Amino acid sequence: MTMPLPPAGEPPHTLGDLRELADTYLDYYRAALLRKLDGLDETELRTGRVPSGWTPLELVRHLTWVEARWFRWGFEGEAMPPERAWGDRGPDGRWHVPEGETAESVRAAFTAQCERSREIASGVPSGQRARTGGRFAAEADAPTLGWILFHVLQEYARHVGQLDVVRELADGATGE
């Protein structure tokens, strides 16, 4: 039996500014990710239900690092050794939640990183290129903030869709 999750409104259909649309949809998907975790207990958050084996908690941690890689290391040019930038991966290269990290700490880290990403992008024109020195060594390789926003947005759309399936398999919950 399926049960719908509480409805969440999409951003207003009257938005026309592409930057505002990207920012608003990115926040919509950030919230959808967290909403889909509501009601799952610690066991379900740490249970893999698809053949690749990732868990909902690993997915949240992965998206935390996606945000850090693209906004801090990428756009802002923060110095970050590659092994740190790919901190969502375990020794086998799979997404990983280290021992001792609770669901609450993973969720709090995600929320904090999203806030940091918003701060980095706030007031910056979409056409601004990423700084060099972090993820990008040469200006020719540095994408615009607009490209980064849409890249991260598509990451969320894909992964939140995957989480839809995992949530339905876990307890039958469906919907936005």
ChimeraX attribute file (.defattr): number of C-alpha atoms within 10 A of each C-alpha:
attribute: neighborCount
match mode: 1-to-1
recipient: residues
	/A:1	6
	/A:2	11
	/A:3	11
	/A:4	11
	/A:5	15
	/A:6	12
	/A:7	9
	/A:8	12
	/A:9	8
	/A:10	11
	/A:11	13
	/A:12	10
	/A:13	7
	/A:14	7
	/A:15	12
	/A:16	9
	/A:17	8
	/A:18	11
	/A:19	16
	/A:20	11
	/A:21	16
	/A:22	18
	/A:23	17
	/A:24	16
	/A:25	20
	/A:26	23
	/A:27	17
	/A:28	18
	/A:29	21
	/A:30	20
	/A:31	13
	/A:32	20
	/A:33	23
	/A:34	14
	/A:35	15
	/A:36	22
	/A:37	18
	/A:38	10
	/A:39	13
	/A:40	14
	/A:41	10
	/A:42	12
	/A:43	9
	/A:44	18
	/A:45	20
	/A:46	16
	/A:47	16
	/A:48	17
	/A:49	16
	/A:50	12
	/A:51	6
	/A:52	8
	/A:53	12
	/A:54	17
	/A:55	22
	/A:56	25
	/A:57	24
	/A:58	24
	/A:59	21
	/A:60	28
	/A:61	24
	/A:62	22
	/A:63	21
	/A:64	22
	/A:65	22
	/A:66	21
	/A:67	24
	/A:68	24
	/A:69	23
	/A:70	22
	/A:71	27
	/A:72	25
	/A:73	24
	/A:74	26
	/A:75	27
	/A:76	22
	/A:77	20
	/A:78	17
	/A:79	15
	/A:80	17
	/A:81	11
	/A:82	12
	/A:83	9
	/A:84	12
	/A:85	19
	/A:86	17
	/A:87	19
	/A:88	22
	/A:89	19
	/A:90	12
	/A:91	7
	/A:92	7
	/A:93	9
	/A:94	14
	/A:95	21
	/A:96	19
	/A:97	22
	/A:98	13
	/A:99	6
	/A:100	7
	/A:101	11
	/A:102	13
	/A:103	20
	/A:104	11
	/A:105	12
	/A:106	18
	/A:107	18
	/A:108	13
	/A:109	16
	/A:110	22
	/A:111	17
	/A:112	13
	/A:113	20
	/A:114	20
	/A:115	12
	/A:116	16
	/A:117	18
	/A:118	16
	/A:119	12
	/A:120	14
	/A:121	20
	/A:122	10
	/A:123	8
	/A:124	12
	/A:125	12
	/A:126	16
	/A:127	11
	/A:128	15
	/A:129	21
	/A:130	27
	/A:131	22
	/A:132	20
	/A:133	17
	/A:134	21
	/A:135	25
	/A:136	17
	/A:137	12
	/A:138	12
	/A:139	12
	/A:140	10
	/A:141	13
	/A:142	21
	/A:143	18
	/A:144	16
	/A:145	23
	/A:146	19
	/A:147	16
	/A:148	21
	/A:149	21
	/A:150	16
	/A:151	12
	/A:152	18
	/A:153	20
	/A:154	14
	/A:155	17
	/A:156	22
	/A:157	18
	/A:158	12
	/A:159	17
	/A:160	22
	/A:161	16
	/A:162	14
	/A:163	20
	/A:164	20
	/A:165	15
	/A:166	23
	/A:167	22
	/A:168	17
	/A:169	14
	/A:170	15
	/A:171	14
	/A:172	15
	/A:173	20
	/A:174	17
	/A:175	15
	/A:176	18
